Amino acid sequence: MTRGTDNCPQRPTLTRHREAVLAVLTAGHVHLSAQDVHDALRGPAPDIALATVYRSLHALEKLGLVKAVDAGTSAKRYEAVRAAHAHVRCTRCGKIEDLTLPDPEDLDHLARKQTGYDVQGHDIVFEGICPECQTQTPQS
C-alpha cells in the first residue's frame, strides 16, 4: 500500500511572523491596516516584509484568529477575534471603533427564525461622523 497525500488543504500554522502580527493586534491595537501592523513591527521584527504581513493576516483569518473589518476604503482593517461586537465607522476619516450592543447573538436567532437560514454570524457597521470630524470645518 502506498501513502498518498490527502486532498484536504493544509490548515495554516502559527509561524514566528504570524505570532508577531497576532501580538500586535491583541496588544490593544485594534482596527489596524496591514501597513499599520507592519509599522508596529519595525522594532520587534525589523526583517518582516509588508508582503509577509499581508500573507500572515490572510492565514490568521483562515485560522479564525483575526477578522477583517470594512473600513469603507480600499485598505482593510484588522482586529483580533474577540467577543461579538459591532463597529461604528467615520465616513470622513475612516476611524473605526468597537460598539457593544445588547446581546448581539439574539440577532442571529432572529435571522434564523425569520428566514430559515443556518445563520453563522453577522457584521454590523454603523456609519456616521466622529466627534473629531464634527468639530472640523467642512472641506469644499
N, C-alpha and C positions, 0 to 999 in steps of 0.2 A: 504494500500500500504506500503510495507516495503522499507526501504532505503538500498541500497547496495552500495558497493564501485564501482566506475567506473573503467574500465580496463585500464585507461591511467596511465602510470608510473608517479610518482610524480617528479616534477622538483626540483632539489636541491635548498636549500635556503642558504642565506649568514649567516653562523654561526659566532661566535666570532673568531674561529680558521681560517675559510676561509677568513674572513676580514683581519686578521693579515697576512696571506700568500699573499693575493692580495696586501696589503700595501707594502710588501717587493718588489714585482715585479713592482709596479708603482712608487716606490721611486727612480727611476733612475737606479735600479738594473735590468739588462736585461740578458737573456740567462743564468739563474741560474739552477743548478741541484736541485733536491729535497733536497739533503744534504746541498747545499749552502743556500737554503731557511731556512732549519732547523737551521743551524749555525747562520744565521742572526736573528732568532727569539729567541735565547737563552737569550738575555737581556729582551726584551719586553714581551715574553711569555715563560718563562723557563719551564713551565709544558707541553708544546706541544711535543708529541712524533713524531718520524720520520714517523711512520705509519700514523699518523694523517695528516702530511704534504702531504704524497702521496695521501691519500683519498681526502684531500682538493683540491689539484691540479687537480685530476680527476673530482671532482664536478665542479670546476671553468671552466674546459674545456667544460663540458656539458652546462654550463651557457653561454658559448661564451665569457668569460672574460679573459681567459688565453689560450695560444696556445703553444703546444709542438713544438720545433724546433729540427730537426735531427742534432745531434752533430757528427754523424759519429762514435759514440762509443755506448756502451751498456747503458750509462746514458743519458736519455733525458734531454734537456734543456728547460726551460720555460720562456715565456715573457708575459707581459700584452698585450692584443689585442689593437693595435693602427692602424693608417693609413697603407694602403697597402705598403709593402716594401719587398725587397729581403734580402738575407743574403749571406755573404762570410765566409767560414769556413777554418781554417788552418788544413791541413791534417797531420801535425806533432803534434801540441799541442792541437788541438781541439777548439781553440778560435773561437768564432763566433761574427761577427759584422754585424750591420744593413747596408744596402746598398739601397739608394734611386735611383730608376730608373725613367726615364721619363714616366709618365702616364701608370702605370702597368695595369690599367683597360682595356686599348686598347688590351692587350694580351688576356683577357677573350673574348672580342668581336671577335677578330681574330680567336680564337679557336672555338667559336660558329659558325662563318661563314664557316670555313673550314670543320667542322665535323658534324654540326647539333646537337651537344650535348647541353644540358642545363648546360653550364659551371657555376659552383657556386663559383669558386675561383681557386687559384693556389699557389704553393710554388716554389720559385726559390732560389736555393742554389748554389752559385759558390764555387769552391774548389781551393785551392792553398796553398802557404806557406806564412805565415805572415811575416812582416818585422823583428820581433824579431827572429824568427826561421831562417830567411835567413842569419842573422849575426852570428849564431852559427855554429860551425864546425859539419859536419855530423857525426852521430854515426855509428860505423860499427859493 
